[in-house]
Amino acid sequence: MREIEFDLEFDPQFTAAGKVLPVNETVTLDGQEISVTNIEVYPTHLRVEITESEDNTAWLKSLDFYIETEQGTKFVPVSSGVTATGSADSPSMVSYRADSTYFYEAEQLKLVITGAKWLEKDMESTYLNLVTREHSELPDGVSFYSVQKQGDNWSITVRSTPGENDEMPIPFSDIYLDSAGNRYSTEKLRLAIGKMNKDGSISYYNTFLTLNNYPYDEVWLTPQHSHIWTAEQPIEITVQ
C-alpha cells in the first residue's frame, strides 16, 4: 500500500469560533411555552437554542422556522446531516440547525416560526394488542392498517397522512417495549408511498415495522410526535 504525506492548512476565518447572539425571548406555540435563549452563528451552520417550560403538557419534537435578514434573505433549516439535537432529560429536540448567515453582513436577523411538532407527555408510548388490534390513542393522521404474525415475527403496517408539501411522516421510532418495560429495536422499519392521486399528490404513506422474535401479544410503540401545529400567523422574534 502506497502512503502519501501532505500538509493541510486551515484558514482561521473558517475555523474560528462562532458568535453567540443572545435572544432570551419567550413565546407561546400551540399553548406550549418555549424560550429562545440564543442563536449561535458558525461558518458551517447556525444553531437555534431553546428551553421549554416545565408546565408544558407536550414535548417539542420539531420546529418549523427560518432566519431572515433585514434585506429579506432567508436561511432555512438544514436538510441533511444533523438537523436537530435533543435533551438527555426529555424526548424534546431543543437545538436546531439552519444554513449559516456567517458570511452575510446582516445588521439584523429575525427568527420566524411557522409551526411545530409535539409529543404529548401522556403519549410517549402507544399500546397495541397484536391479536385484537385494540390500541390506545394514536398520533393525528395515523392508523393501523394490518397486523400479521409470520413465524416468530410480527409485521405491522401503519398508514399516515402526508405532512406539508407531501412530507413523508415517520409516525413511530424503531424502539418498542413489552409490558415489563424492556426495550427492543426493530431491524426493519420501511416507509413507502401508499397511494398517489391523479394530480401527483400523496393520499397516504405506509410504514412497515417488523418485531423480530417477539413472543408477546402486546406491544408499546414509541410515537415520533402526537400532533402537528401550524401557526395562523408566523411568529417573529428579532435577534439583533
Backbone hydrogen bonds, N-H to C=O, Kabsch-Sander energy under -0.5 kcal/mol:
donor,donor_aa,acceptor,acceptor_aa,energy
14,F,11,D,-2.0
15,T,11,D,-1.3
16,A,12,P,-1.3
19,K,41,V,-2.2
21,L,19,K,-0.5
21,L,39,I,-3.2
23,V,37,T,-2.6
24,N,36,V,-0.7
24,N,37,T,-0.8
25,E,36,V,-1.9
27,V,34,I,-2.5
29,L,27,V,-0.5
29,L,32,Q,-3.3
30,D,28,T,-0.5
32,Q,29,L,-2.6
34,I,27,V,-2.4
34,I,32,Q,-0.5
35,S,51,T,-2.9
36,V,25,E,-2.9
37,T,35,S,-0.9
37,T,49,E,-1.6
38,N,49,E,-0.8
39,I,21,L,-2.3
40,E,47,R,-2.2
41,V,19,K,-2.9
41,V,39,I,-0.5
42,Y,40,E,-0.6
42,Y,45,H,-2.7
46,L,98,A,-2.5
47,R,40,E,-3.0
48,V,96,Y,-2.5
49,E,38,N,-2.5
49,E,47,R,-0.6
50,I,94,V,-2.5
51,T,35,S,-2.4
53,S,33,E,-2.2
56,N,53,S,-1.5
59,W,119,L,-3.1
61,K,59,W,-0.6
61,K,117,K,-2.8
62,S,117,K,-1.5
64,D,115,G,-2.6
65,F,63,L,-0.6
66,Y,112,V,-1.7
67,I,75,F,-2.9
68,E,110,K,-2.5
69,T,73,T,-2.2
70,E,108,Q,-0.9
72,G,69,T,-1.8
75,F,67,I,-3.0
78,V,97,R,-1.2
83,T,81,G,-0.7
85,T,95,S,-2.3
87,S,92,S,-1.4
90,S,87,S,-0.8
93,M,60,L,-2.9
94,V,85,T,-1.7
94,V,92,S,-0.6
95,S,85,T,-1.7
96,Y,48,V,-2.4
97,R,83,T,-2.6
98,A,46,L,-2.3
99,D,76,V,-2.7
102,Y,42,Y,-0.5
104,Y,101,T,-2.1
106,A,104,Y,-2.2
110,K,68,E,-1.9
111,L,237,I,-3.0
112,V,66,Y,-2.8
112,V,110,K,-0.6
113,I,111,L,-0.6
113,I,235,I,-3.0
114,T,64,D,-2.6
115,G,64,D,-1.3
116,A,229,W,-2.5
117,K,62,S,-2.5
118,W,227,H,-2.6
119,L,59,W,-2.3
121,K,57,T,-2.6
123,M,120,E,-2.3
126,T,221,L,-3.0
128,L,219,V,-2.5
129,N,134,E,-3.3
130,L,128,L,-0.8
130,L,217,D,-3.0
131,V,217,D,-0.6
133,R,129,N,-2.4
136,S,127,Y,-1.7
140,D,226,S,-2.7
142,V,139,P,-1.8
143,S,159,R,-2.4
145,Y,143,S,-0.6
145,Y,157,T,-2.6
146,S,157,T,-1.5
148,Q,155,S,-2.7
150,Q,148,Q,-0.5
150,Q,153,N,-3.2
153,N,150,Q,-1.8
154,W,211,L,-1.8
155,S,148,Q,-3.4
156,I,154,W,-0.5
156,I,209,L,-3.1
157,T,146,S,-2.8
158,V,156,I,-0.5
158,V,207,T,-2.9
159,R,143,S,-2.9
160,S,205,Y,-2.1
161,T,141,G,-1.6
163,G,167,E,-2.4
166,D,163,G,-1.3
167,E,164,E,-1.1
173,S,222,T,-2.6
176,Y,184,Y,-2.0
177,L,220,W,-2.3
178,D,182,N,-1.4
181,G,178,D,-1.9
184,Y,176,Y,-2.8
186,T,174,D,-2.6
188,K,210,T,-0.5
189,L,187,E,-0.5
190,R,208,F,-2.3
192,A,206,N,-2.3
194,G,204,Y,-2.0
195,K,204,Y,-1.6
197,N,201,S,-3.2
200,G,197,N,-1.9
203,S,195,K,-2.9
204,Y,195,K,-1.0
205,Y,160,S,-2.9
206,N,192,A,-3.1
207,T,158,V,-2.8
208,F,190,R,-3.5
209,L,156,I,-2.8
209,L,207,T,-0.5
210,T,188,K,-1.7
211,L,154,W,-2.8
212,N,210,T,-0.8
214,Y,152,D,-1.2
214,Y,211,L,-0.8
219,V,128,L,-2.2
220,W,177,L,-2.4
221,L,126,T,-2.6
221,L,219,V,-0.5
222,T,175,I,-0.9
224,Q,171,P,-2.5
225,H,171,P,-0.6
226,S,118,W,-3.9
227,H,118,W,-1.7
229,W,116,A,-3.3
231,A,114,T,-2.3
235,I,113,I,-2.7
236,E,234,P,-0.6
237,I,111,L,-2.6
239,V,109,L,-3.1
240,Q,109,L,-0.9
